Amino acid sequence: MHGAQRLGVDTAPLLQRARIPPLLLGDDRARFSPEQFTRLVRALHRATGDEFLGLGSARSRPGTFAMMCYASLGCPDLGTALERGARFYRLFPGGPHLTLEHGGDGEAVFGIHGRLRTHQESQIVAEWLMLIWHRFAGWLIGRRIPLLWTRFAHPAPPHADEYEQLFDCTPYFGGDRTAAGFDPRWLSAPLIQDEASLQALLRRAPAGLLGRSEYGTTVAQQVRHTLAGGLRTGGGPGGRRPGRLPDLREVAARLAVSPATLRRRLDEDGTSFQRLKDQVRRDAAIGGLRATGEPIEELAVRLGFSEGAAFHRAFRRWTGMTPGAYRLAYGHTGARNMPGET
């Protein structure tokens, strides 16, 4: 939002169009839905006339990214497509200097150079470029490309623990540039997309690239998907059936591995079964409070909590607020809270 404000754009109508309560911007623990985020970014694109939202050292005219996609689409393999895309952006003065190199340990390295941090918040431009490049590369070949590491040219932000979920690997901060390493064998993968599928992707942008695709998911993503599915089948809003969160043994059986193997693979992903379970419950709780009128006591039961007090303690640990206070500030109004809670 700061880039648009520097350009003199009144951002209040943009938040209203995206259906985002302004108070959410002041809460670092708040969460937006993918639909809200997509509406906000599209509104900012139109208002700023800049795909970098006024945060880069130079304006990126609307349509630049789409033309880069079309330029890369006819390449025989992913490596050639990434090289062409990087050359495309280097044509623009002040634009990001993208490179595809071979690292010293035999991995391929995609790097972002140049003066992107004209303001403190401008680090998000490099983060988005890396995230969108990774999603776009996987979309081109129809596979999710596992990253070996990511490194960012800025200190660790307060939300640094979220980067692992975004990039599915351990992040490092304070480097000389923003870059990511991956297995070079992916560079020879053939492209499977055409102009029709690209047009469909661009119509859904940025959600189609910033969101998570189901192809080639990591073990951690598969576990999250299984746990979230258990909550959905446990009972819908208004019902009082407990959420059915599968335990570690059940999830391992669904993924055709032993519990010990699943623990080891999650550890290799830098996470744990308990941590993923907490994340799924947290996201479902925030979504329920924000988007529905489901009474808080029933929401607690649906999420699998044995008592309301346990849900109250967990939600306060996740967000620093009680469920009732969170709903009052950011969410659906007119719902019944827990007894004694505001």
N, C-alpha and C positions, 0 to 999 in steps of 0.2 A: 504493500500500500504506500510505502514511503516514496518510492520512485514516482508514482502518479501524483502524490501530493506536491513533490518538488516541481512538477510540471504545471502546477496550478489546477489540477483536476479535483473537483469536489467528489470525494470518495463515498460520502454518505449514501447517495443514490445507488452506487455500485454495490455496496453491502446489502441494501434493501433488495436490489434485483437478484442478488445471489442468495437471499433469504438467510443472511448471517446476522445474528444480533450483535451490535457494535461492542457490547461488553465482553464478548468472547475474545476480542483482540488483546485485551489486557490480562488474559489468563494463559500462562505458558503451558498449563496442563489441559487446556481445552482441546477438543477434537472436532473436526469438520467431517461431514459426509463427503464422499467422492463427488456427488452431484453438486453440493454447495461449492466445493473447490473449483470444479469445472466451470460453473456459472461465473464465479468471481474472476478467474483467469481470463475467460472470454470477454467479460465486461472491461477488464483492465486493458486487454489488447486493443479493443475498439477505442477506449477513451484516450490511451497514450499514443496509439499508432506505432507501437514499438513491441516487438516480440520479446525484448528483454525488460519490458515494463518500466523503462526509465532508470534502470539500475546499472546498465553497462556504460562503458566509456564512449560508445557511439550507438546511434539508433539502429535497430534491425527492423527494416520495413516489413509490414505484414505480407506474408507470402514467401519470405526468404526461405524459411524452413521447408515449406512445401516444394519449392523449386529444387532445393538440395536433395530432397527425397526422390523426385523425378529424375534428377541427374544421376543418382546412384542406382536406380532401379534396373537399368539395362546391363549391369556389370555381370561377368561370369561367376564371380565368387565374392564372399564377404570381404576378404582383404582388399580387393580392388574397389569395392563399393565404399569402404571406409576411407581409403586413400582419396577417392574422388570427392567424397563429402568434405573431407578436411581441406582439400584444395579449393573447393567451392567457397568455403567461409573465409579462406585467406585472401580472396579477391577483394574483400571489403575493408577499407581503411578503418582502423579502430575496432574491427571485429575480433572474435576469439581466434587465436592461433592454435589450431588443432593439429596433432601429429599422431602417426602410427609408427611405432618403433619396435625394435627387438631389445629386450632387457638383458642384463648380464647373466641372469640365471636361466636363460632360454625361453622366458615367457614373452608374449606380445604385450606391449604397453601402449595404451591410448592416453595421450596427455593433452592438457589444456594450458596454454601459455598466454601471455599478454596481460595488459592492464585492465582487468575486469573489476578490481576492487576500488572503484572511484569513491565509494561510500562504504560505511561499515556493513550495511546490509547487502552489499553487492556480491558477497560470497555466495548468495543463493543462485546467481547466474551460473557460476561454475558448477555448483551442485546440480542444478537442473540440467545443464548441458551433459554432465556425466550420466545422470540418471536416464535422460531421454536417449542419449547415445546407446546406452546399454539395452534399453527396452527396444529401440528401433533395430539394433543389430540382431537381437534375438528374433524379432518379428520377421526380418528379411529372410532368415533361414528356417523359421518355424521351430526353433529350439531355444530354450533359455540357456544363456551362456554363463556358467559359473565363474565368478570373479575370484581370483586368488587373493587379492588385496585391493584396497582403495586408500589413497593418500590425498589430503586436502591442504591447500596452501593458506590455511588460517588456523588459529588456535581452536581447541575443542570448544564448541558452544555449549550452553546449558542443556540442550537437548541431544547431546552427543550419543546417548544410548539408543536413539532412534535410528541412527545411521546403519547399524547392523541389520535392522529389519528391512531398511530400504535397499541395501546392496548385497545382503546375504553373505557378508564376509566381515572380518575385523577391520575397522577403519583406523587410520593413523592421521594425526593432525600436526600442523606446523611444518610441512614440507616446503620445498622450493617451488612446487607446482602442484596442481591437481591432476591426478593420474590414476589409472587402474590397470592391473595386470591380469592376464588370462592365458590359457593354454593356446599356443599358436596354431594348433591343428584346426581351430574354428575358422581360421582365415581362408582355408580352402573349401569351406562348405558352400555348396551352390545356393543361389537365391531361389526362393519358391514363390515369391509374390509377383503380382502384375499390377497394371495401372488401376484396374477395377478394385482390387483389394486395397490398394493405396488410397484411393478416393474414399473408401469406407473408413479406413483408419483416420484420415484427416478430418472427416466429418465428426468423429468422436474425440478429436484432440481437444484438450490435452489428456482427457481421461484414458484414451486408448493407449497412451504411452506412459503416463505416470502411474496408472493402475497396474495391478499384478495380473499377468496372464497365467493360465493353467498349464501351458506346455512347459516341460522340462523343470518342474518345480523342485525345490530342494527338499530334503527330509524335514526340515523345520516347517516349511510351508505345508507339506502334506500332513504333518501332525496338527498344525493350526486348523487346516481345512476339516480334518476328522473331528477335532474337538468342537469347532463351530457347528458342524453338522449335528453333533450330539445335542447341543443346546436347542437347535431348531426343531428337532424331533421330540424334545422333551415336553413341549407344551407352548402354545402361542400366547400372545398378550390376552389377558383376561382369564386364562386358565391357571389352575393352581398345581398342575403336575410338576414335580421337580425336573430341572434340566438334567439330562442324562449325559454327563461328561464321562466318556470312556476312560478307564484307567490305563496305566502304562502297558500292562500285559495285553489288553484288548487292542490298543492302537498298534502295538508291535505285530500282533497277529494279522491285522488288516493290511499292514505293509509287508507281510511275509518275511519278517526278520525276528530274531530273538529279542527279548527285553534288554539284554546286555548289549547287543549290537545297536539297538535303537538309542540307548543311553550314550554309547560311544560316538555315534554319528551326530547326535545332538550336541555333544561336547565339542566335536570337531567344528560344528557350525557356530560355536560360541554361545550356546544357550542350553536350556534344560527343559525337561518335561513340565516341572512345576512352574517355571517362568512362562512357558507358552500357555499353560492353563490359566495363569493369572492374567496374561494379556488378552486372551479370548474372553474371559469373564469381564475384564475391565471395559473392553470395547463394546461388548453386548450391553453392559450396564449403562454406559454413557449414551449409546444409541437408544436404549429404551427410555431413559429419562428425557432425552432431547426430543425424540420424534413421536412418542406415543403418550397416551393418557393412562397407561397401565399403573394401577396403584403400586406404590413402592414395596409394600409388604408382599404383594403377589409377584413382582419382579424379582425380589430376593429368592422366593421359592422357585421360580422358573430357572434361576441361575444356579440352583443346586445348593443354596445355603440352608443349613439346618435351622437357623433362627435369624430373625431380623437384626439382632445386635451384631452377629458375625458379618453380615453384609455391610452394616453401618461402619464397622471398624475397617473392613477391607476397602471400602470406597473412600474413606477418609485417608487411608494410606496411599491409595492410587492418585488421588486428586487434591488432597488437603481440604476437602469440603465434605459436608454430609450430603447424602443423596437428596434430601429435601431442599437444602440450600442451593445445590447445583441446579436442580430443576427450576427453582424459583428465579435464579439468575439467568439461566441460559436455555431452559427447555420448555416442554409442553406445560401449559397452565391448566388449571381446573382438575388436576388429579389429586387423589387422596394420598397423603403422606402417612408415614408410620406414626403410631400413637406417640404424642409428646414431641414430635419433630416438626420444625418449621421448614 
